[in-house]
Every structure is written in structure tokens, then in C-alpha cells.
């Protein structure tokens, strides 16, 4: 699992980083909300640990901005504030779990593992994010760093079904309810690269965006043309 730790307390970071690494987590760190948000927006993490009281942009602002941009990474919020109202505010801002300071490192690790087991959800806005690519199921668009693709309803439905099962084997029967027979024929008759190119051929996405999407949907093909 890859973890992002956004914590301004240098002494606490120095304690937590080796604990996280010993538990088998890869870990990136940020000492303020602005840098932390940039990392969260541009890198795929299994879980983010966000301190509530950060300099500049606080943890609540980081969460709201990340969720607004379509980031679905599970977030564990750390704070010394333990009132019910404080916890509710953090959860409403987009946190998935809440841990008050001081805490036992064993509980932190257990909570991170639990969050890491949860499948990524679609947000209320209808966005589904994988890496740098974001599918907006309401607007029927697929966005990447280089631009945005306009999708038909059928293309949108098929991409949503595949992205929700990214990295998994998906049977044709599992996609039957999406009524995308022509696209499903292409999926099961041709290569993943051809399917992805067909889905976004009208887009402004870059060749790298197409390759990223193919790799996300079909990781077993990585390294093959």
C-alpha cells in the first residue's frame, strides 16, 4: 500500500514514517496542506493521512478541495480535537475515518489497513478517479492531464463498469446490463489498446493518457504493445 502523510509536526512525522514503513507501507510526506493537496491530486495513493490543523490550508480545506477535484482516495484524519462536532465536521468535509491524538500506532496501522481494503467509491458529484484519469458519469466525460473526452452514454456506462473493476477479470455476462453490445464485441474480440482508442478517439487526450487508461484497465498487458 502507498500512503500519503500530511502532517506539519516534524517530530510526529519522524516517529510515524518508520512505523509505516515497518508495517509494509510506502510513504510520501508533506508538511503543509498546499503541498499535500498537490501530491494528493497528482499521485495515486491507497490511503491518505491528513492532520486537521495544518499551516496555510488546513486539513478540512485539503479534503474539500480534493473531493471537489474528484479524488476518491480514502482519508484518515488526525486531530487533537475530540468533540463530536469536530469529528462530524471532518467526516462531512470528506474524511473516511477519524483518529484523535494521542493514539496507539497499532490502531493507526489497523485503521489504514481497513481503509485500504475498501473499494474506491464514486463521489456524489459522479466522478470516478483512477490515477490521473477521472470519469464524470454525470457529464459523460473522461478527463486526463492533456484534455477531456466526450463520451456517449454507452461508452460512459462501459468505462464506469470497467474502472470500478480495474485490474480484475470481468466476464461478458457482468457487463450485460449496460446494453453496450457493439462495444462489448470490440472488448472481447480485439485488444485492450484498440478498445480504449475507440472509446476516446474523438477526444483531446494524449497518447500517454490512452496508455495510462489501457494500463489501468488491463494491467496484465503492461509492457506489451
C-alpha positions in Angstrom: 0.0 0.0 0.0 1.1 3.5 -0.8 0.3 6.2 1.9 0.4 10.0 1.8 1.1 11.6 5.2 0.2 15.3 5.5 1.4 16.4 8.9 3.1 19.6 10.0 4.6 18.2 13.2 8.1 17.2 12.2 8.7 15.2 15.4 5.5 13.2 14.8 6.4 12.6 11.1 9.8 11.3 12.3 8.1 8.8 14.5 5.4 7.7 12.1 7.4 7.2 8.9 9.5 4.3 10.2 6.4 2.8 11.8 4.5 2.9 8.5 7.5 1.6 6.6 7.9 -1.3 9.0 4.3 -2.2 8.5 5.0 -2.5 4.8 3.6 0.8 3.6 5.3 3.0 1.0 5.0 6.6 2.2 5.2 10.1 0.8 5.1 13.1 3.2 4.1 16.7 3.2 4.5 19.3 5.9 1.6 21.6 4.9 -1.8 21.5 3.3 -0.8 23.1 0.0 2.0 20.7 -0.8 -0.1 17.8 0.5 -3.0 18.7 -1.8 -0.7 18.8 -4.8 0.6 15.3 -4.0 -2.9 14.0 -3.5 -4.2 15.4 -6.8 -1.4 14.1 -8.9 -0.5 10.7 -7.4 -2.5 7.5 -6.8 -2.5 6.6 -3.1 -4.2 3.8 -1.3 -4.8 5.9 1.8 -4.0 9.5 2.9 -3.4 10.5 6.5 -4.3 14.2 6.9 -3.8 16.3 10.0 -6.6 18.7 10.6 -4.6 21.6 11.9 -2.2 22.4 9.1 -0.5 25.7 8.3 -1.9 27.7 5.4 -4.5 25.3 4.1 -5.9 23.2 6.9 -7.0 19.6 6.7 -10.6 20.4 6.1 -9.8 22.7 3.2 -7.5 20.0 1.8 -10.3 17.4 2.0 -12.9 19.7 0.4 -10.6 20.7 -2.5 -9.5 17.1 -3.1 -13.1 15.8 -3.2 -14.2 18.7 -5.4 -11.5 17.7 -7.9 -12.8 14.1 -7.9 -10.1 12.4 -5.7 -11.6 9.3 -4.1 -8.6 8.2 -2.1 -9.7 7.1 1.4 -8.6 9.6 4.1 -7.9 9.1 7.8 -8.0 12.5 9.6 -5.7 13.1 12.6 -6.6 15.7 15.2 -6.3 16.7 18.8 -9.9 17.9 18.7 -12.2 15.2 20.1 -15.6 16.7 20.3 -18.4 15.1 18.4 -19.0 18.2 16.4 -15.3 18.3 15.3 -15.5 14.7 14.2 -18.7 15.3 12.3 -17.2 18.3 10.6 -14.2 16.3 9.5 -16.3 13.5 8.1 -18.6 15.9 6.3 -15.5 17.5 4.7 -14.7 14.2 3.0 -12.7 12.2 5.6 -13.5 8.4 5.7 -12.2 7.9 9.3 -11.1 10.0 12.2 -8.3 9.3 14.8 -7.7 11.6 17.8 -4.3 12.4 19.2 -2.6 10.9 21.1 -3.1 7.5 19.5 -1.6 4.0 19.6 0.4 3.3 16.5 -1.1 -0.2 16.3 -4.6 1.4 16.0 -3.3 3.7 13.3 -1.9 0.8 11.3 -5.1 -1.2 11.7 -7.3 1.7 10.5 -5.1 2.2 7.5 -5.3 -1.4 6.5 -9.1 -1.3 6.9 -9.3 1.8 4.7 -7.0 0.2 2.1 -9.4 -2.7 1.8 -12.3 -0.6 0.9 -13.1 -0.3 -2.9 -12.9 3.3 -4.3 -16.3 4.8 -4.5 -18.0 7.2 -6.9 -18.4 10.6 -5.2 -21.8 12.4 -5.1 -20.6 14.5 -8.0 -20.5 11.4 -10.1 -16.7 11.3 -10.5 -14.7 8.1 -10.6 -10.9 8.6 -10.4 -8.1 6.2 -11.2 -4.6 7.8 -11.2 -4.6 11.0 -13.3 -7.8 10.0 -15.2 -11.3 11.0 -14.0 -14.6 9.7 -15.4 -17.5 12.1 -14.8 -20.5 9.8 -15.1 -23.0 12.8 -15.0 -21.2 14.9 -17.6 -20.3 11.9 -19.7 -16.6 13.0 -19.9 -13.2 11.3 -19.4 -10.6 13.8 -18.3 -6.8 13.4 -18.2 -3.9 15.8 -17.8 -3.9 16.6 -21.6 -7.6 17.2 -22.1 -11.1 15.8 -21.9 -13.0 13.2 -24.0 -16.8 13.4 -24.6 -18.4 10.0 -24.3 -21.7 8.5 -25.4 -24.0 7.0 -22.8 -22.9 3.5 -23.8 -19.2 4.4 -23.7 -19.6 6.1 -20.3 -21.5 3.1 -18.9 -18.9 0.6 -20.1 -16.0 2.7 -18.9 -17.6 3.0 -15.5 -18.1 -0.7 -15.3 -14.5 -1.4 -16.2 -13.0 1.3 -14.0 -14.9 0.0 -11.0 -13.4 -3.4 -11.6 -9.9 -2.1 -12.6 -7.3 -4.9 -12.5 -10.0 -7.6 -12.2 -11.2 -10.2 -14.8 -14.6 -9.1 -16.0 -16.9 -11.5 -17.7 -19.1 -10.6 -20.6 -22.1 -11.5 -18.6 -21.1 -9.0 -15.9 -21.5 -6.2 -18.5 -24.7 -7.4 -20.0 -26.9 -4.9 -18.1 -25.0 -2.0 -19.7 -26.6 -2.7 -23.1 -23.3 -1.9 -24.9 -23.3 -4.9 -27.3 -21.2 -3.3 -30.0 -18.6 -2.0 -27.6 -18.6 -5.3 -25.7 -18.0 -7.1 -29.0 -14.9 -4.9 -29.5 -13.8 -5.5 -26.0 -13.9 -9.3 -26.2 -12.8 -9.6 -29.9 -9.9 -7.1 -30.0 -7.1 -5.8 -27.9 -7.4 -3.5 -25.0 -5.5 -0.8 -26.8 -7.9 -0.9 -29.7 -10.9 -0.7 -27.4 -9.5 2.3 -25.4 -8.6 4.1 -28.7 -12.1 3.6 -30.0 -13.7 4.9 -26.8 -11.8 8.2 -26.8 -11.0 8.7 -30.5 -12.9 12.0 -30.5 -11.0 13.3 -27.5 -8.1 15.6 -26.8 -6.4 13.1 -24.6 -2.8 12.5 -25.2 -1.2 9.2 -26.3 0.1 8.9 -22.7 -3.4 9.3 -21.3 -4.6 6.5 -23.6 -1.7 4.3 -22.5 -2.5 5.1 -18.8 -6.1 4.1 -19.3 -5.2 0.9 -21.0 -2.7 0.0 -18.2 -5.3 0.8 -15.5 -8.0 -1.4 -17.2 -5.6 -4.1 -18.3 -2.6 -4.3 -16.0 -1.7 -7.7 -17.2 -0.9 -6.3 -20.7 1.6 -3.7 -19.4 4.8 -3.8 -21.3 3.1 -5.3 -24.4 2.2 -3.3 -27.5 
